[in-house]
């Protein structure tokens, strides 16, 4: 009789543990789903809104690049700073009146290297518009970050890719070339065809090439940092922006010119500064989302999400500002189709690797 009771009790306890374990699994899965939904909302929503305000500002002044980059850096630094300050206590257990920076999870040298890469890439990207490169071309061109990420992954991280992945990246690369050659006409970005204009456009494309390469390098540096020191993305956002500020001492005239260009009559001044404020807020949301994503997935997967975001940004840009033509359309389709193909092949490769283990 007692043995039956013991058996029934053990069975009930086993069922309870099983139900509890399943509940925990469901809770963990729901938590992860909510977390990734939040990240994707920040990346897709924040970055797309940021591109819209960015183009509005560029139409007001194509040479606003330095001022815009500086404003973004100092805004994100100021917003993040309170989270990294603390007031130490003295021997009498009294708080100091002067705050100090909290101990870092990552060595300063690691962030310093990322600062140089991030700031240089951001400046070159923002300067390119002043060299007759239309924003639609810039969006498609920068979508080649997937190819750069794959190349750097092969060379630096010793990763290997399937034939389908290589084909998808070639498709992306050809699409970028088509978009680059489209020279989308627009009132503020028209390429007249003279040697001076072509040379200027070529310099702008050269800036984008270097910026694209630096973006890929930054992705690799971030991935390696987060793997080694943990997903400390908030620290990454703060230090990469905070440490970049001294660089702008060499760009004070450009920054002053850019900020002064926002002032006109009362109405246009209000709109210009409103756009700048919107750009800064959406930049903060976008950067935070990208860093959170990078701390959880590989740089290639991050670039895939960013490519999707750029497709959305391109659609918004074309619908709002115009500047569409057949070459740009063909290039954009190849870029985004190649990105989708890479995603599918990447998933298939992971499934194959699991079966082989």
C-alpha positions as CSV (number, residue, x, y, z in Angstrom):
1,X,0.0,0.0,0.0
2,X,2.8,2.4,1.0
3,X,4.8,1.5,-2.1
4,X,1.8,2.5,-4.3
5,X,1.5,5.8,-2.5
6,X,5.2,6.5,-2.9
7,X,5.0,5.5,-6.6
8,X,2.0,7.8,-7.2
9,X,3.7,10.7,-5.3
10,X,6.9,10.2,-7.3
11,X,4.9,10.3,-10.5
12,X,3.1,13.5,-9.5
13,X,6.4,15.1,-8.6
14,X,7.9,14.0,-11.9
15,X,4.9,15.5,-13.8
16,X,5.2,18.8,-11.8
17,X,8.9,19.0,-12.6
18,X,8.2,18.4,-16.3
19,X,5.5,21.0,-16.4
20,X,7.7,23.5,-14.5
21,X,10.6,22.8,-16.9
22,X,8.4,23.4,-19.9
23,X,7.0,26.6,-18.3
24,X,10.6,27.8,-17.8
25,X,11.4,27.0,-21.4
26,X,8.3,28.8,-22.7
27,X,9.2,31.8,-20.5
28,X,12.8,31.9,-21.7
29,X,11.6,31.6,-25.3
30,X,9.1,34.4,-24.8
31,X,11.8,36.6,-23.2
32,X,14.2,36.0,-26.1
33,X,11.4,36.7,-28.6
34,X,10.5,40.0,-26.9
35,X,14.2,40.9,-26.7
36,X,14.8,40.3,-30.4
37,X,11.6,42.0,-31.4
38,X,12.7,45.1,-29.4
39,X,16.1,45.0,-31.1
40,X,14.7,44.7,-34.6
41,X,12.2,47.5,-33.9
42,X,15.1,49.7,-32.9
43,X,17.2,48.8,-36.0
44,X,14.4,48.9,-38.6
45,X,12.3,51.7,-37.2
46,X,15.1,53.9,-35.8
47,X,17.5,53.6,-38.7
48,X,14.8,54.1,-41.4
49,X,13.5,57.3,-39.6
50,X,17.2,58.4,-39.2
51,X,17.8,58.1,-43.0
52,X,14.7,60.2,-43.7
53,X,15.8,63.1,-41.4
54,X,19.4,62.7,-42.8
55,X,18.3,63.3,-46.3
56,X,16.2,66.3,-45.3
57,X,19.3,67.8,-43.7
58,X,21.5,67.1,-46.7
59,X,19.0,68.8,-49.0
60,X,19.3,71.9,-46.8
61,X,23.1,71.8,-46.9
62,X,25.1,69.0,-48.7
63,X,28.2,69.9,-46.7
64,X,26.7,69.4,-43.3
65,X,28.5,66.1,-42.8
66,X,31.1,67.1,-40.1
67,X,28.5,69.1,-38.1
68,X,26.0,66.2,-38.3
69,X,28.6,63.6,-37.2
70,X,29.8,65.8,-34.3
71,X,26.2,66.4,-33.2
72,X,25.5,62.7,-33.2
73,X,28.6,61.9,-31.2
74,X,28.1,64.5,-28.5
75,X,24.4,63.8,-28.2
76,X,24.8,60.0,-27.7
77,X,27.8,60.7,-25.3
78,X,25.7,63.1,-23.2
79,X,22.7,60.8,-23.1
80,X,24.8,57.8,-22.1
81,X,27.1,59.5,-19.6
82,X,24.9,59.3,-16.4
83,X,24.9,55.5,-16.6
84,X,28.7,55.4,-16.4
85,X,29.2,57.8,-13.5
86,X,29.3,57.0,-9.8
87,X,30.2,58.9,-6.7
88,X,33.0,57.1,-4.7
89,X,32.9,57.1,-0.9
90,X,35.9,58.2,1.2
91,X,37.2,56.7,4.5
92,X,34.4,58.4,6.4
93,X,31.8,56.7,4.1
94,X,30.9,60.1,2.7
95,X,30.2,60.5,-1.0
96,X,32.7,62.5,-3.1
97,X,31.3,65.6,-4.7
98,X,33.1,64.7,-7.9
99,X,31.9,61.8,-10.0
100,X,34.1,59.2,-11.6
101,X,33.7,56.8,-14.5
102,X,32.7,53.3,-13.5
103,X,35.2,50.5,-14.0
104,X,35.2,49.3,-17.6
105,X,34.4,45.7,-18.7
106,X,36.6,46.2,-21.8
107,X,40.1,47.7,-21.9
108,X,40.3,51.3,-23.2
109,X,42.7,50.3,-26.0
110,X,39.9,48.0,-27.5
111,X,37.5,50.9,-27.6
112,X,40.1,53.4,-28.9
113,X,40.7,51.2,-32.0
114,X,37.0,51.1,-32.7
115,X,36.7,54.8,-32.2
116,X,39.2,55.5,-35.0
117,X,37.4,53.1,-37.4
118,X,33.9,54.4,-36.4
119,X,34.6,58.1,-36.6
120,X,36.5,57.9,-39.9
121,X,33.8,55.8,-41.5
122,X,31.0,58.1,-40.3
123,X,32.7,61.2,-41.5
124,X,33.5,59.7,-45.0
125,X,29.9,58.5,-45.3
126,X,28.5,61.9,-44.4
127,X,30.9,63.8,-46.6
128,X,30.1,61.7,-49.7
129,X,26.8,63.5,-50.4
130,X,28.7,66.8,-50.9
131,X,30.6,65.0,-53.8
132,X,27.4,64.5,-55.9
133,X,26.6,61.0,-54.7
134,X,22.8,60.7,-54.4
135,X,21.5,59.2,-51.2
136,X,19.7,56.4,-53.1
137,X,23.0,55.3,-54.6
138,X,24.6,55.6,-51.1
139,X,22.0,53.3,-49.6
140,X,22.4,50.6,-52.2
141,X,26.2,51.0,-52.3
142,X,26.5,50.6,-48.5
143,X,24.4,47.4,-48.7
144,X,27.5,45.7,-50.0
145,X,28.6,45.6,-46.4
146,X,27.4,42.0,-46.5
147,X,30.1,41.2,-49.1
148,X,32.8,43.0,-47.1
149,X,31.7,41.3,-43.9
150,X,32.0,37.9,-45.7
151,X,35.4,38.7,-47.1
152,X,36.8,39.9,-43.7
153,X,35.2,36.8,-42.1
154,X,37.1,34.6,-44.5
155,X,40.4,36.4,-44.1
156,X,40.3,37.4,-40.4
157,X,38.1,34.9,-38.7
158,X,39.0,31.9,-41.0
159,X,35.4,31.2,-41.9
160,X,34.4,29.1,-44.9
161,X,31.4,29.7,-47.1
162,X,29.3,27.6,-49.5
163,X,29.1,28.2,-53.3
164,X,25.6,29.5,-52.9
165,X,26.8,32.1,-50.4
166,X,29.6,33.2,-52.7
167,X,27.1,33.5,-55.6
168,X,24.8,35.6,-53.5
169,X,27.7,38.0,-52.6
170,X,28.7,38.3,-56.2
171,X,25.1,39.2,-57.0
172,X,25.2,41.9,-54.3
173,X,28.5,43.2,-55.7
174,X,27.2,43.5,-59.3
175,X,24.1,45.2,-58.0
176,X,26.2,47.7,-56.2
177,X,28.2,48.5,-59.4
178,X,25.0,49.0,-61.4
179,X,23.6,51.3,-58.7
180,X,26.9,53.2,-58.6
181,X,26.8,53.7,-62.4
182,X,23.2,54.8,-62.4
183,X,24.1,58.4,-61.4
184,X,20.5,59.0,-60.4
185,X,19.6,62.5,-61.5
186,X,18.2,65.0,-58.9
187,X,18.1,68.7,-58.3
188,X,20.8,68.4,-55.7
189,X,22.9,65.5,-57.0
190,X,22.9,65.8,-60.8
191,X,26.1,64.6,-62.6
192,X,26.4,66.8,-65.6
193,X,29.0,64.6,-67.4
194,X,31.9,67.1,-67.4
195,X,35.3,65.7,-66.3
196,X,35.2,67.8,-63.2
197,X,31.8,66.4,-62.1
198,X,32.8,62.9,-62.9
199,X,36.0,63.3,-60.9
200,X,34.0,64.7,-58.0
201,X,31.6,61.9,-58.2
202,X,34.5,59.4,-58.3
203,X,35.9,60.9,-55.1
204,X,32.6,60.5,-53.4
205,X,32.4,56.9,-54.4
206,X,36.0,56.4,-53.2
207,X,34.9,57.8,-49.8
208,X,32.0,55.2,-49.7
209,X,34.4,52.4,-50.6
210,X,36.7,53.3,-47.7
211,X,33.7,53.9,-45.4
212,X,32.3,50.5,-46.4
213,X,35.6,48.7,-45.6
214,X,35.8,50.4,-42.3
215,X,32.2,49.4,-41.4
216,X,33.1,45.8,-42.1
217,X,36.3,46.1,-39.9
218,X,34.2,47.7,-37.1
219,X,31.7,44.8,-37.3
220,X,34.6,42.3,-36.9
221,X,36.1,44.3,-34.0
222,X,32.8,44.5,-32.2
223,X,32.1,40.8,-32.7
224,X,35.5,39.8,-31.3
225,X,35.1,42.2,-28.4
226,X,31.7,41.0,-27.4
227,X,32.8,37.3,-27.6
228,X,35.7,37.9,-25.4
229,X,34.3,40.3,-22.8
230,X,30.5,39.6,-23.0
231,X,27.6,41.6,-24.5
232,X,28.6,45.0,-23.0
233,X,26.9,46.9,-25.9
234,X,26.0,49.9,-23.7
235,X,29.6,50.4,-22.8
236,X,30.5,50.1,-26.5
237,X,28.0,52.8,-27.5
238,X,29.3,55.2,-24.8
239,X,33.0,54.8,-25.2
240,X,33.1,54.7,-29.0
241,X,31.2,58.0,-29.1
242,X,32.9,59.7,-26.0
243,X,36.4,59.0,-27.2
244,X,35.7,60.3,-30.7
245,X,35.0,63.9,-29.6
246,X,38.7,65.1,-29.5
247,X,38.9,64.3,-33.2
248,X,36.5,67.1,-34.0
249,X,39.0,69.7,-32.7
250,X,40.6,69.4,-36.1
251,X,37.2,70.0,-37.8
252,X,35.9,73.1,-35.9
253,X,35.5,75.3,-39.0
254,X,33.4,72.6,-40.8
255,X,31.3,72.0,-37.7
256,X,30.6,75.7,-37.3
257,X,29.7,76.1,-41.0
258,X,27.4,73.2,-40.8
259,X,25.5,74.4,-37.7
260,X,25.3,78.0,-39.0
261,X,23.7,76.7,-42.2
262,X,20.7,75.6,-40.2
263,X,19.8,79.2,-39.4
264,X,17.7,81.2,-41.9
265,X,14.3,82.8,-41.4
266,X,12.3,81.9,-38.4
267,X,10.2,79.1,-40.0
268,X,13.1,77.4,-41.8
269,X,15.3,77.6,-38.7
270,X,12.7,75.8,-36.6
271,X,12.2,73.1,-39.3
272,X,16.0,72.6,-39.7
273,X,16.7,72.3,-35.9
274,X,13.6,70.1,-35.6
275,X,15.1,67.8,-38.3
276,X,18.5,67.8,-36.5
277,X,16.8,66.9,-33.2
278,X,14.9,64.1,-34.9
279,X,18.1,62.8,-36.5
280,X,19.9,62.7,-33.2
281,X,17.2,60.8,-31.4
282,X,16.7,58.3,-34.2
283,X,20.5,57.9,-34.5
284,X,20.7,57.0,-30.8
285,X,17.9,54.4,-31.2
286,X,19.5,53.0,-34.4
287,X,23.1,52.8,-32.9
288,X,21.8,51.1,-29.7
289,X,19.8,48.6,-31.7
290,X,22.7,47.7,-33.9
291,X,25.1,47.3,-31.0
292,X,22.6,45.1,-29.1
293,X,22.2,43.0,-32.2
294,X,26.0,42.7,-32.8
295,X,26.4,41.6,-29.2
296,X,24.1,38.6,-29.8
297,X,24.7,37.5,-33.4
298,X,27.6,37.3,-35.9
299,X,28.7,40.4,-37.9
300,X,27.4,38.7,-41.1
301,X,23.9,38.2,-39.6
302,X,24.0,41.8,-38.4
303,X,24.8,43.0,-41.9
304,X,21.9,41.0,-43.2
305,X,19.5,42.8,-40.9
306,X,21.1,46.1,-41.9
307,X,20.7,45.3,-45.6
308,X,17.0,44.7,-45.0
309,X,16.8,48.0,-43.2
310,X,18.6,49.7,-46.1
311,X,16.0,48.2,-48.5
312,X,13.3,49.8,-46.5
313,X,15.2,53.1,-46.3
314,X,15.6,53.1,-50.1
315,X,11.9,52.6,-50.7
316,X,11.1,55.5,-48.3
317,X,13.7,57.7,-50.0
318,X,12.5,57.0,-53.5
319,X,8.9,57.4,-52.6
320,X,9.5,60.7,-50.8
321,X,12.3,62.3,-52.7
322,X,12.3,60.6,-56.1
323,X,15.4,59.9,-58.1
324,X,14.6,56.4,-59.5
325,X,15.8,55.0,-62.8
326,X,16.2,51.5,-64.4
327,X,19.8,51.0,-63.5
328,X,19.2,51.9,-59.9
329,X,16.2,49.6,-59.8
330,X,18.1,46.7,-61.3
331,X,21.0,47.2,-58.9
332,X,18.8,47.5,-55.9
333,X,16.9,44.3,-56.8
334,X,20.2,42.4,-57.2
335,X,21.5,43.7,-53.9
336,X,18.5,42.8,-51.9
337,X,17.9,39.5,-53.7
338,X,21.5,38.5,-53.1
339,X,21.1,39.4,-49.4
340,X,18.0,37.2,-49.2
341,X,19.8,34.3,-50.9
342,X,22.7,34.6,-48.5
343,X,20.3,34.4,-45.6
344,X,18.7,31.2,-46.9
345,X,22.1,29.6,-47.7
346,X,23.5,30.6,-44.3
347,X,20.5,28.9,-42.6
348,X,21.0,25.8,-44.7
349,X,24.7,25.7,-43.9
350,X,24.0,25.9,-40.2
351,X,21.5,23.0,-40.4
352,X,24.0,20.9,-42.4
353,X,26.7,21.6,-39.8
354,X,24.4,20.5,-37.0
355,X,23.6,17.2,-38.7
356,X,27.4,16.5,-39.2
357,X,28.1,17.0,-35.5
